[in-house]
């Protein structure tokens, strides 16, 4: 859960604070846990929501440079290195395009592709209906595709 908080708030110290505050909130709200979902899923939802709230408060729409988001790939094989450089370039383009999307689209694609949540979990986290979630994902993918095509054309 710490890694989830870290990916959202993008700062180790803030992620630690988020985790501590989330666990305190979960402890104080333990009586509201009804067992409809697994305890871990309930707790993770609290962590994600608290992380998102903190990220919004801290950044007010500011975006991190792409270097802070991406991992560097290294390999000793020269022929493989060329392939990895190309893959890294593509990854940078995709991540840059995702970062340039509006906040809802950026969030839904991050939860779907990076965090690995399914549509139902995303709809719970974002507190929207499953139908609205599917629509938002579809529109986010369309928007991402347009940005990538625009970037490709130059």
N, C-alpha and C positions, 0 to 999 in steps of 0.2 A: 504494500500500500504506500510505503514511503516513495518508491519509484514513481508511482502514479502522481503523487503530490509534487514530486520534483519535476516531472515532465510538464506539469501545468504551471507551477509558479516559477520554475527555472532558476531557483536559488536554493542551495543546500540549507542555509539557515532558516529561510522562510518555510521550506518544506518540513523541517523539524518542528517549527512552531505550529504549522498547520496540523501535523500529526498529533502533537500534544493537545492542541485545542479540540481537534476532532474526537480524540478519545475521551476527553473530559465531557464534551457535548454528548457523546454516545452514552457515557456512564450516567449522566443526569437525565437522559431521555430513555433509559433502558426500559422503563415501564411502558413506553409507547411501542416497543418491539412486540409485534403480534405473531411472529413466526410464519408469516405468509411467504416470506423468502428466506433463504439461508442467512444466518447471522452475519457471515462474512460479506455477503452481497449488501446487506443493510448497512454494515459498517463502512464498506467501500463507497457506498453512495454518499454517506456523510462526509468522508474524506474528499471525494471528488467535488461535491457541492461547496465545501468549505475552501478547497483549493481554488476553485473558480471565483468565489467571492473575493478571496484575498488577491488573486491575480488582477481582477478588474479594479479593485481599490488601488493597488500599487501602480499599475501601468496606465490606466486611463487611456487605453488604446495604443500605447507605444508598442513597437515591434522590435524584437531582438534581431541583431544581425544574423544572417544565415549561418555564419561560422559557429555561433553558439548553439545552433539547433542540430547541425549535422555532425556525424562522426567521420573521422578521416580513415580511409582504407589504405593499408600499406601492404606491399607484396614485393618480394625480391626478384621474381621472374619478370624480365623485361617485356615479353609478349603478353603476359598476364597483366602487367602494370598498365599497358596501353588500354586494355579492356576495362580495367578498374577505373582508370582516369575518365574514360567515356561514361561508365556507369555512374561515377561520382558526379560528373557534369549533369547527367540526366537527373540524378537524385537532387542536386542543388536546384535545378530548374523546377522540379515538381514541388520541392519544399518551399522555394521562393514564391511560387504561384499560390500554394496553400496559404502562406503567410500574408499574401496580398488580398485574400478573400475577406468578406465582411466577417464579423465576429461569430455569428451563428454558423455560417458555412465552415469556417476554420475549425470551430469546436467540434461540429458533427463529424467532419472528416478525420480529425485527430482521434476522436473517440473510436471511430470505425476502423481506420487503417493502422493507426499507431498503437492505440491501447487494446484493440481487438474486441471491443464490445459488440454485441449483436444489436439489432434494431430495438428489441424490447428493452434491453438495458439502457440504451441511449435515450429512449423515450422517457424512462423513469428518471434518469440523471438530469435530463433537460426539462423534465416536468411538462412534457407535451404528449399528445395522443399518439399511439402507434401510427395512425394514418398520416398525421402531420409530420412525424419523424421520417417516414418513407418519402414523403414529398420533399422535405428539407434535404435529405440525403441525395435524392435525385437532382434537385436544383443545384446543390453544392457540387456534385460531380459535373453537371453541365457547365457551371461557371468555371470550374477548374479546367475543363477541357478547352473552353474558349480562351482562357488565359494562356494555356500552353500552346494552342494553335496560333494565337496572336504573337507569342514570343518566338515561335518557330519561323513565322513569316518575317520577323525582324521588326 
